Amino acid sequence: MGRERLTVRVSGLAALPRAARKPALVKAAVARAFALERSRRAGEVAVVFVSRSEMKNINRQYLGHDYDTDVVTFEHESVPGVPAAQAPIGDIFISGWMAARQAAELGHSVLRETLTLAAHGALHLLGHDDRDPRAKARMFRAQDRILEDLSA
């Protein structure tokens, strides 16, 4: 059986500086995460860029955290009766404000940080965790592999 179809939808690009508005690269980062993990999951991943206040609201409302964060990921349950290729896999919310801030702190482009956060969110959807140092190191190595050769 061949690889199932993964669809990545990107929205909210206005939350990013113009130079970082590269939906094809965002889609590629997510798709590479799924390929790297050899995931055969079919369905749709939504990558949504949001403002600082929207991210704080999401973090507070859904996770009970009253602070800024860079990425929040929600995995969806399977939906009975919906073909796998059309089923939602999950949503990745990325703070455009935090992407710009972290890019400046790390000394690279906002586009590079945006792609890193998209890859990070995709890895969360695939079961990666970054709560302990070892798991975080594994996740960051996976992110680096995903971003290799992406034009950022």
N, C-alpha and C positions, 0 to 999 in steps of 0.2 A: 504494500500500500504506500502511495506517495505521501509527501509532506502535506499536511492539512493547511488550509488557508488562514493566515493571520492578517487581520486588517488593523491598521493603526490610524486613528483619527486625531488630528491636532487642531486645537482651537485656543482662542485667547491670545493670539500672538501680539496684540497691541500692548500687552503687559510687559513686553520685551523691547529693548532698544532695536532700532531697525536692522542693525548689522547682525543681530542674533535671530532674526525671523527667517529661519531656514527649515520649513516643515519637512522637506524631503530628508534632511539630515537627522531630524528628530525621529522620524519614522524609521530610518536606517538604524539608529542607535537601539531602538526598542526591538526591531526585528533581529539585530545581531545578538541581543541578549537571549532571545528565544532560541536562536540557532546555536549559540555557544552552549546553552544548557541542553541542547538536543531535545527541546520541547516539541512535541507533536500536537500541542494544543491548538485547536482552531477557534476562531472567534475574533472579537474586537477588543482592542485596548484604546482607551481615550486618554490623550495627554492634553491637559487643560492648564494653560498658564493663567495665573491669577495675580491680583494686586496684593500688596502687603496686608491690607485690612481684610480682604477676602480670605487669605490664607490663615490669618489669626482667627477669623470666625470659624473656618473649617476645623482648625486644630482644637479650638475651644468646644465647639458644638459636638463633634464626633469623637474626639479623643480625650476631652476633659483637660487639655493643656492650655494655659493662658499665656502663651509666648509665641514669638516668631519661629518659623521653621522653614526649611527649604523645600521639602517634598513630603507629601502625604499620599499614600497609596491605599486604595480600597479594592479588595478582591471581591468579585461577584460570585454568587452561588449559581449553579447551572439552572437553566430555566426549562421546565418541561415543555415539550412541544416546539421548542425553537431549535432549528437546525444548528449543529455545532459551529459551522462557519459564520453564523450570524449571531451567536450567543455572546453576551458581554463577558469578557475575562476580568476586566477591572479598569479602574480609573487611576491615573497618575496626575495629581495636582502639584504644580510647580510654581513657587513664588518668583515672579520676575524680579521683584525688588531684592530678594535674597540672592538670586542668581547673580545679579549685578554686584552686590556687596561682596559676595564670596569670590567672584572673579577678581575684583580689585585687591582683596586680601591675598589671594593666591598668585597674583601676577600673570593671569592669563585672560583670554577674551571672554566676554559674556556668552558668546556662542559655545565656546569650549565648556564652560560651566553648565550651560543649558543642556548640552548633550550628556555631560556627566550625570546630571540629575535625572534625565530621562532614562539613562541606562540603570541608574540606581533604583529608580522606581520600578522598572521592568524586572530587575532582579528580585525585588521584594515580592512582586506578583508570582515569581517562580519559586518562592519559598526561602530566599536568602534572608538572613537576620543580621543585624549589626549591633546587637545589644552587648555582646561580650567582645573583648579584644581580638580573639582568634577568628571569630566569625566575621568581624568587621574587616580584618586583614584579608580574608578570603574574598569577601565581597569587593573590596577595593582592587584586588588583583584582577577579578573578573571585569570590573569596570574598565580598567586599563586595557585589557584585551579587546573589549568591545569597541573602545575608542581608537584603537590602532588603525591607521590608514583612513580614518574619517577626516575629511577636509574641514578642519576647524581651526 
